[in-house]
Amino acid sequence: MIAMTPLGLLLVLLVLCSSILVAHGGDAAAGAYMVIATSTMKPKTFCSGHKVAPGDVPSPNSTWAPLHHLYGPCSPAPSSANSTAADVAASMADMVDDDQRRADYIQKRLTGATDDKQPMAFSSRTSQYEKNGQYATNGGLGSVPHLKSLSTTATTNSAPDGTSAVTQTVIIDSGSDVSWVQCKPCPLPMCHRQRDPLFDPAMSTTYAAVPCTSAACAQLGPYRRGCSANAQCQFGINYGDGSTATGTYSFDDLTLGPYDVIRGFRFGCAHADRGSAFDYDVAGSLALGGGSQSLVQQTATRYGRVFSYCLPPTASSLGFLVLGVPPERAQLIPSFVSTPLLSSSMAPTFYRVLLRAIIVAGRPLAVPPAVFSASSVIDSSTIISRLPPTAYQALRAAFRSAMTMYRAAPPVSILDTCYDFTGVRSITLPSIALVFDGGATVNLDAAGILLGSCLAFAPTASDRMPGFIGNVQQKTLEGCSANAQCQFGINYGDGSTATGTYSFDDLTLGPYDVDRQGLPLRTATQYGRVFSYCIPPSPSSLGFITLGVPPQRAALVPTFVSTPLLSSSSMPPTFYRVLLRAIIVAGRPLPVPPTVFSTSSVIASTTVISRLPPTAYQALRAAFRRAMTMYRTAPPVSILDTCYDFTGVRSITLPSIALVFDGGATVNLDAAGILLQGCLAFAPTATDRMPGFIGNVQQRTLEVVYDVPGKAIRFRSAAC
């Protein structure tokens, strides 16, 4: 098992960015099943474009480029591959086999069993399925003069006047660190055919080879392959499926998107490559890994080491790759769910997350979270997901149980749950959701469940091996890695959430004070962990918050009443708790034994109404209703069941209410602390054994002092 270190500074975010295949059918249970027409699984002859695009507002801190399947109507060049049905049937197995080689290699890297220099066996054939299991984007490279004899594509504001960037179609790969393209000279068969013209360094006015003695060459680390005769830095990459690329490590300008040029981008200028990973008619690979040479790290200053992508569900739709956060996408942040990104000093290239549970057809699988403890690599180029055998067997059993109405088909390589949908017009699939550490629940699109007609999951060799979240499962999801800054996420009790960047800055409280160490915990020395507030009775008045004890307020200490602040190792330290002992209504104590309040009450500034044990609440309600018989009753409002209609009433006579706390502290509530929009602002807890609450309505006009070292809560009436 590999050691994992959760990083506060790393986060993965996922959000549905498009869903064009799913239509909910008649008797399919809501959320548990999805119905797809088999016609949507067949290739289309037209490109439907982006379901959702990142936007076109120029920004100095973000850029984006479209993603497309290598072959299909959205690809910028027509496919050169013509496959028969028999070819496709056979080639899916080849694709899965090569995918398994990549997974095996990454697992060895993560466990320290191999390094970048060790070659792997590779397949000599590349399938149509495999080609459509990879995703490509277009980037402009270099600056060349406009010459009719060169096939170039002009880009806006990307090169000096009179020049343009040569468009290169590359595969995006979040599991590698060095980007590269084929460069002249690159003769066959040492290199592979590509749809774009070969990049010619001699024709670029901004190209330069990286010198052998430079820091950039030294930073290549295991990808460095010595020096050429003219002292140029040489690179070499071995991919997980055995493919290799070698050549000269270089500088040039890279154009991504319509607005941005990355000056002095470091990449490999390959003069030889072999293996199935790049027999796609593409120019090379755009590396998005965590290593120092990747595009993400090279653009860290500009884009903050934040990137995201959305893989299109079919070859007839487009996805996108984003660097940074475009301004128009900032508003989408609340729709993301997040999970910590894990790090490994042995293999910083790979992005890893912790899976906690899997839900099939609305029911969690009976798999302990510890089964997933070896983590999972989330990777743009690994095609199918791998799960620990214990989890995979549970998933397979649940999926097969939900698919008994369909004919089984023979396994395809390691995919052992396949179906024959011949003659079937629509398929009812059980929904599958992946639950990650921190509670992030990701519902897979229908396109993320099947590969061909097989369940697109497979088992790892053992529960102790790292798993994978493959690109099939990532279809229609936007995955974002933000690895430069510490991200936070808060879930509040009412379902509200807040996410963003955890930060330092100077905080000014009042006209005199600047705390240069930051407020959280750092104010304990300065203010002694004492604070107070007074909640105003209405929107037309002001309250206050105080840290510490101002000198001029020391004289008011005798006017406070005090009750012990409770603590317990079995309760969360976040909450402040006190012990209520009695309630007095209209000058008369309620006949409620003190033991009814023994589970304590949380005093909170954001909880609105107070909650009492049912026994106490029923007594309070009865006494309050007896005192209010002269007013018309009104219907209940949610859990507030004692409401009145004061229409036409000029003044209201309310019975006084006082709360008596442990130690004898008696707090008389202000009139603003009794009613909430015509209703008694109290409600019952579920049972007498549940903790209660002192809500902020009851705290109106009271100064409430939280004296943590003194272990006391103090109250002063009519304070604001």
PEPE-V534525 format. One record per run of one state. SS is the DSSP state (@ for helix, = for strand, . for the rest). FROM is the first residue (numbers start at 1). LEN is the number of residues. If there is no record, write none. Layout:
# PEPE-V534525
SS;FROM;LEN, SS;FROM;LEN
This chain:
# PEPE-V534525
.;1;4, =;5;12, .;17;6, =;23;1, .;24;9, =;33;5, @;38;4, .;42;8, =;50;1, .;51;11, =;62;8, .;70;15, @;85;27, .;112;16, @;128;4, .;132;3, =;135;11, .;146;17, =;163;11, .;174;6, =;180;4, .;184;10, =;194;1, .;195;4, =;199;1, .;200;1, @;201;3, .;204;4, =;208;2, .;210;1, =;211;1, .;212;3, @;215;4, .;219;2, @;221;3, =;224;4, .;228;4, =;232;7, .;239;5, =;244;13, .;257;3, =;260;15, .;275;1, @;276;3, .;279;2, =;281;1, .;282;2, =;284;4, .;288;7, @;295;4, .;299;1, @;300;4, .;304;2, =;306;6, .;312;6, =;318;7, .;325;2, @;327;9, .;336;1, =;337;7, .;344;8, =;352;2, .;354;1, =;355;6, .;361;2, =;363;2, .;365;4, @;369;4, .;373;3, =;376;3, .;379;6, =;385;3, .;388;1, @;389;14, .;403;4, =;407;3, .;410;2, =;412;1, .;413;2, =;415;1, .;416;2, =;418;3, .;421;5, =;426;5, .;431;1, =;432;5, .;437;4, =;441;3, .;444;2, @;446;3, .;449;1, =;450;2, .;452;2, =;454;2, .;456;1, =;457;3, .;460;7, =;467;3, .;470;5, =;475;1, .;476;1, =;477;6, .;483;4, =;487;5, .;492;5, =;497;5, .;502;5, =;507;3, .;510;3, =;513;3, .;516;8, @;524;4, .;528;2, =;530;6, .;536;8, =;544;4, .;548;3, @;551;9, .;560;1, =;561;4, .;565;1, =;566;1, .;567;10, =;577;2, .;579;1, =;580;6, .;586;2, =;588;2, .;590;4, @;594;4, .;598;3, =;601;3, .;604;6, =;610;3, .;613;1, @;614;14, .;628;4, =;632;3, .;635;2, =;637;1, .;638;2, =;640;1, .;641;2, =;643;3, .;646;11, =;657;5, .;662;4, =;666;3, .;669;2, @;671;3, .;674;1, =;675;2, .;677;2, =;679;2, .;681;1, =;682;3, .;685;7, =;692;3, .;695;5, =;700;1, .;701;2, =;703;5, .;708;4, =;712;5, .;717;4
